[in-house]
Amino acid sequence: MNKISAQLVKELRDKTGAGMMDCKKALAENDGDPTKATEWLRQKGIATAEKKAGRTAAEGAIGSYIHTGARIGVLIEINCETDFVARGEVFQELLRNVAMQVAACPNVEYVTTEEIPEEVIDREKSIEMGRDDLEGKPNQMKEKIVEGRISKRLKELALLEQPFIKDSSMSVAEMVKQIAGTIGENIRVRRFTRYNLGEGIDVKKTDFAAEVAAMQGNINK
């Protein structure tokens, strides 16, 4: 096996945001191949991401995504542990991908299901309990059916529960954990705001045919 140079380790660290020793080990395990080393870090990262979840993530970045046509825009804040990682290519790509995910999921309103207010849950439960297909069913059965429907509905509202748009075999939460394992830091998607062009503006509907007829009438007078 060829000797792993410090420059190669630095380049892998800059690319992935992973720790120096982790990068060196990844290269050593893969005969100095940066592509294979990056994949190795990703695979190993999944198993270690949970251990990092309890650490404070106070750094990070705010990213944006503007959809083609400039009709939908997203601002998102994702936190990590160090400024070095926040500036790295992997974290910046994560920022772009999650912002794009928000733009692609118009029904998503919260980051996690735990953030959904009780009044929203109670309202959804009231709607489900009143559905016609539950009429005549025993209360215990109703409650189980409604519980399942509410769980599904809450997941539809939460960003991290969505299938990742670039790889639907994993959820957004699983994708974030994978990246956390790769870079060796805790990552937290904190908040987002979605903007839809023209949202909230009252647009006056104009009857163009009536306007033309009125104008024609004025001309003929």
FIDO-339356 format. One record per residue (C-alpha): residue number from 1; x negated, y, z; chain; residue in three letters. Coordinates in steps of 0.05 Angstrom, whole numbers, always signed. Last residue first. Layout:
N
<NUM, <X, Y, Z>, "A", "Ala">
...
% end
This chain:
221
<221, <+1428, +1157, -547>, "A", "Lys">
<220, <+1396, +1102, -590>, "A", "Asn">
<219, <+1328, +1108, -555>, "A", "Ile">
<218, <+1359, +1101, -487>, "A", "Asn">
<217, <+1396, +1038, -508>, "A", "Gly">
<216, <+1332, +1008, -535>, "A", "Gln">
<215, <+1298, +1022, -469>, "A", "Met">
<214, <+1355, +988, -432>, "A", "Ala">
<213, <+1352, +928, -478>, "A", "Ala">
<212, <+1277, +923, -469>, "A", "Val">
<211, <+1284, +926, -394>, "A", "Glu">
<210, <+1339, +873, -394>, "A", "Ala">
<209, <+1296, +826, -435>, "A", "Ala">
<208, <+1236, +838, -390>, "A", "Phe">
<207, <+1274, +817, -327>, "A", "Asp">
<206, <+1220, +832, -277>, "A", "Thr">
<205, <+1206, +792, -214>, "A", "Lys">
<204, <+1171, +835, -162>, "A", "Lys">
<203, <+1113, +798, -131>, "A", "Val">
<202, <+1109, +797, -56>, "A", "Asp">
<201, <+1036, +784, -38>, "A", "Ile">
<200, <+1024, +731, +15>, "A", "Gly">
<199, <+978, +689, -29>, "A", "Glu">
<198, <+955, +726, -90>, "A", "Gly">
<197, <+892, +685, -99>, "A", "Leu">
<196, <+890, +628, -50>, "A", "Asn">
<195, <+839, +635, +7>, "A", "Tyr">
<194, <+818, +578, +52>, "A", "Arg">
<193, <+785, +588, +119>, "A", "Thr">
<192, <+741, +538, +154>, "A", "Phe">
<191, <+718, +516, +223>, "A", "Arg">
<190, <+667, +476, +263>, "A", "Arg">
<189, <+641, +419, +221>, "A", "Val">
<188, <+591, +391, +271>, "A", "Arg">
<187, <+523, +360, +258>, "A", "Ile">
<186, <+478, +328, +310>, "A", "Asn">
<185, <+407, +321, +285>, "A", "Glu">
<184, <+362, +268, +255>, "A", "Gly">
<183, <+366, +291, +182>, "A", "Ile">
<182, <+389, +224, +154>, "A", "Thr">
<181, <+431, +205, +214>, "A", "Gly">
<180, <+469, +270, +212>, "A", "Ala">
<179, <+479, +261, +137>, "A", "Ile">
<178, <+511, +193, +148>, "A", "Gln">
<177, <+554, +221, +204>, "A", "Lys">
<176, <+579, +276, +157>, "A", "Val">
<175, <+597, +224, +104>, "A", "Met">
<174, <+634, +183, +156>, "A", "Glu">
<173, <+675, +244, +177>, "A", "Ala">
<172, <+690, +261, +105>, "A", "Val">
<171, <+718, +191, +96>, "A", "Ser">
<170, <+682, +136, +58>, "A", "Met">
<169, <+699, +93, -3>, "A", "Ser">
<168, <+726, +156, -36>, "A", "Ser">
<167, <+656, +178, -57>, "A", "Asp">
<166, <+651, +248, -87>, "A", "Lys">
<165, <+719, +271, -60>, "A", "Ile">
<164, <+706, +243, +10>, "A", "Phe">
<163, <+770, +209, +33>, "A", "Pro">
<162, <+804, +256, +83>, "A", "Gln">
<161, <+802, +244, +158>, "A", "Glu">
<160, <+749, +298, +170>, "A", "Leu">
<159, <+794, +352, +141>, "A", "Leu">
<158, <+855, +339, +185>, "A", "Ala">
<157, <+927, +353, +161>, "A", "Leu">
<156, <+936, +286, +125>, "A", "Glu">
<155, <+910, +252, +188>, "A", "Lys">
<154, <+967, +284, +227>, "A", "Leu">
<153, <+1018, +256, +178>, "A", "Arg">
<152, <+992, +185, +183>, "A", "Lys">
<151, <+993, +187, +259>, "A", "Ser">
<150, <+1063, +217, +257>, "A", "Ile">
<149, <+1088, +161, +212>, "A", "Arg">
<148, <+1060, +107, +256>, "A", "Gly">
<147, <+1089, +138, +319>, "A", "Glu">
<146, <+1156, +148, +284>, "A", "Val">
<145, <+1160, +74, +268>, "A", "Ile">
<144, <+1141, +54, +338>, "A", "Lys">
<143, <+1190, +104, +369>, "A", "Glu">
<142, <+1247, +81, +324>, "A", "Lys">
<141, <+1235, +8, +343>, "A", "Met">
<140, <+1240, +25, +416>, "A", "Gln">
<139, <+1302, +67, +404>, "A", "Asn">
<138, <+1339, +10, +368>, "A", "Pro">
<137, <+1355, +25, +295>, "A", "Lys">
<136, <+1424, +53, +276>, "A", "Gly">
<135, <+1397, +113, +238>, "A", "Glu">
<134, <+1322, +108, +225>, "A", "Leu">
<133, <+1329, +113, +149>, "A", "Asp">
<132, <+1367, +178, +157>, "A", "Asp">
<131, <+1308, +217, +185>, "A", "Arg">
<130, <+1320, +254, +250>, "A", "Gly">
<129, <+1264, +222, +289>, "A", "Met">
<128, <+1215, +241, +234>, "A", "Glu">
<127, <+1232, +315, +237>, "A", "Ile">
<126, <+1229, +317, +313>, "A", "Ser">
<125, <+1162, +282, +312>, "A", "Lys">
<124, <+1134, +333, +262>, "A", "Glu">
<123, <+1158, +390, +306>, "A", "Arg">
<122, <+1128, +358, +369>, "A", "Asp">
<121, <+1061, +348, +334>, "A", "Ile">
<120, <+1061, +421, +311>, "A", "Val">
<119, <+1080, +445, +381>, "A", "Glu">
<118, <+1024, +402, +410>, "A", "Glu">
<117, <+972, +440, +369>, "A", "Pro">
<116, <+927, +401, +320>, "A", "Ile">
<115, <+855, +407, +341>, "A", "Glu">
<114, <+849, +333, +361>, "A", "Glu">
<113, <+869, +313, +290>, "A", "Thr">
<112, <+803, +343, +265>, "A", "Thr">
<111, <+781, +401, +221>, "A", "Val">
<110, <+850, +432, +215>, "A", "Tyr">
<109, <+896, +457, +159>, "A", "Glu">
<108, <+889, +405, +103>, "A", "Val">
<107, <+948, +406, +57>, "A", "Asn">
<106, <+911, +442, +1>, "A", "Pro">
<105, <+856, +389, -3>, "A", "Cys">
<104, <+811, +405, -62>, "A", "Ala">
<103, <+788, +472, -35>, "A", "Ala">
<102, <+772, +440, +32>, "A", "Val">
<101, <+731, +386, -3>, "A", "Gln">
<100, <+692, +439, -41>, "A", "Met">
<99, <+673, +471, +25>, "A", "Ala">
<98, <+652, +402, +50>, "A", "Val">
<97, <+608, +390, -11>, "A", "Asn">
<96, <+576, +459, -10>, "A", "Arg">
<95, <+557, +455, +64>, "A", "Leu">
<94, <+531, +384, +55>, "A", "Leu">
<93, <+488, +407, -3>, "A", "Glu">
<92, <+459, +461, +43>, "A", "Gln">
<91, <+446, +410, +96>, "A", "Phe">
<90, <+408, +364, +48>, "A", "Val">
<89, <+368, +421, +16>, "A", "Glu">
<88, <+342, +448, +82>, "A", "Gly">
<87, <+358, +517, +111>, "A", "Arg">
<86, <+403, +489, +166>, "A", "Ala">
<85, <+350, +436, +182>, "A", "Val">
<84, <+298, +490, +198>, "A", "Phe">
<83, <+349, +531, +236>, "A", "Asp">
<82, <+357, +475, +287>, "A", "Thr">
<81, <+412, +436, +321>, "A", "Glu">
<80, <+467, +433, +268>, "A", "Cys">
<79, <+531, +472, +257>, "A", "Asn">
<78, <+578, +477, +197>, "A", "Ile">
<77, <+619, +539, +183>, "A", "Glu">
<76, <+664, +543, +122>, "A", "Ile">
<75, <+689, +597, +75>, "A", "Leu">
<74, <+734, +574, +18>, "A", "Val">
<73, <+760, +607, -46>, "A", "Gly">
<72, <+816, +588, -93>, "A", "Ile">
<71, <+837, +627, -155>, "A", "Arg">
<70, <+767, +643, -180>, "A", "Ala">
<69, <+779, +608, -247>, "A", "Gly">
<68, <+735, +550, -227>, "A", "Thr">
<67, <+737, +543, -151>, "A", "His">
<66, <+697, +589, -107>, "A", "Ile">
<65, <+659, +554, -51>, "A", "Tyr">
<64, <+627, +586, +10>, "A", "Ser">
<63, <+578, +569, +64>, "A", "Gly">
<62, <+566, +591, +135>, "A", "Ile">
<61, <+504, +562, +167>, "A", "Ala">
<60, <+476, +520, +223>, "A", "Gly">
<59, <+450, +532, +293>, "A", "Glu">
<58, <+486, +516, +358>, "A", "Ala">
<57, <+493, +440, +353>, "A", "Ala">
<56, <+486, +414, +424>, "A", "Thr">
<55, <+472, +340, +431>, "A", "Arg">
<54, <+529, +291, +444>, "A", "Gly">
<53, <+536, +268, +372>, "A", "Ala">
<52, <+462, +248, +365>, "A", "Lys">
<51, <+471, +176, +389>, "A", "Lys">
<50, <+529, +166, +340>, "A", "Glu">
<49, <+484, +183, +281>, "A", "Ala">
<48, <+435, +126, +295>, "A", "Thr">
<47, <+466, +69, +256>, "A", "Ala">
<46, <+486, +113, +196>, "A", "Ile">
<45, <+417, +144, +193>, "A", "Gly">
<44, <+381, +79, +177>, "A", "Lys">
<43, <+417, +76, +110>, "A", "Gln">
<42, <+406, +149, +95>, "A", "Arg">
<41, <+332, +146, +114>, "A", "Leu">
<40, <+322, +85, +69>, "A", "Trp">
<39, <+356, +122, +11>, "A", "Glu">
<38, <+307, +180, +19>, "A", "Thr">
<37, <+248, +131, +23>, "A", "Ala">
<36, <+271, +97, -40>, "A", "Lys">
<35, <+271, +163, -77>, "A", "Thr">
<34, <+205, +186, -45>, "A", "Pro">
<33, <+167, +121, -64>, "A", "Asp">
<32, <+107, +117, -18>, "A", "Gly">
<31, <+107, +41, -14>, "A", "Asp">
<30, <+178, +39, +14>, "A", "Asn">
<29, <+167, +23, +87>, "A", "Glu">
<28, <+109, +72, +91>, "A", "Ala">
<27, <+151, +127, +59>, "A", "Leu">
<26, <+207, +116, +110>, "A", "Ala">
<25, <+157, +114, +167>, "A", "Lys">
<24, <+126, +180, +147>, "A", "Lys">
<23, <+194, +212, +139>, "A", "Cys">
<22, <+217, +187, +207>, "A", "Asp">
<21, <+152, +214, +237>, "A", "Met">
<20, <+163, +283, +208>, "A", "Met">
<19, <+237, +287, +227>, "A", "Gly">
<18, <+291, +287, +174>, "A", "Ala">
<17, <+311, +351, +137>, "A", "Gly">
<16, <+320, +310, +74>, "A", "Thr">
<15, <+284, +351, +20>, "A", "Lys">
<14, <+236, +390, +64>, "A", "Asp">
<13, <+219, +327, +103>, "A", "Arg">
<12, <+207, +288, +39>, "A", "Leu">
<11, <+161, +342, +13>, "A", "Glu">
<10, <+124, +346, +79>, "A", "Lys">
<9, <+113, +271, +81>, "A", "Val">
<8, <+86, +273, +9>, "A", "Leu">
<7, <+40, +330, +27>, "A", "Gln">
<6, <+14, +293, +89>, "A", "Ala">
<5, <-7, +236, +43>, "A", "Ser">
<4, <+17, +164, +52>, "A", "Ile">
<3, <-41, +118, +37>, "A", "Lys">
<2, <-25, +69, -18>, "A", "Asn">
<1, <+0, +0, +0>, "A", "Met">
% end
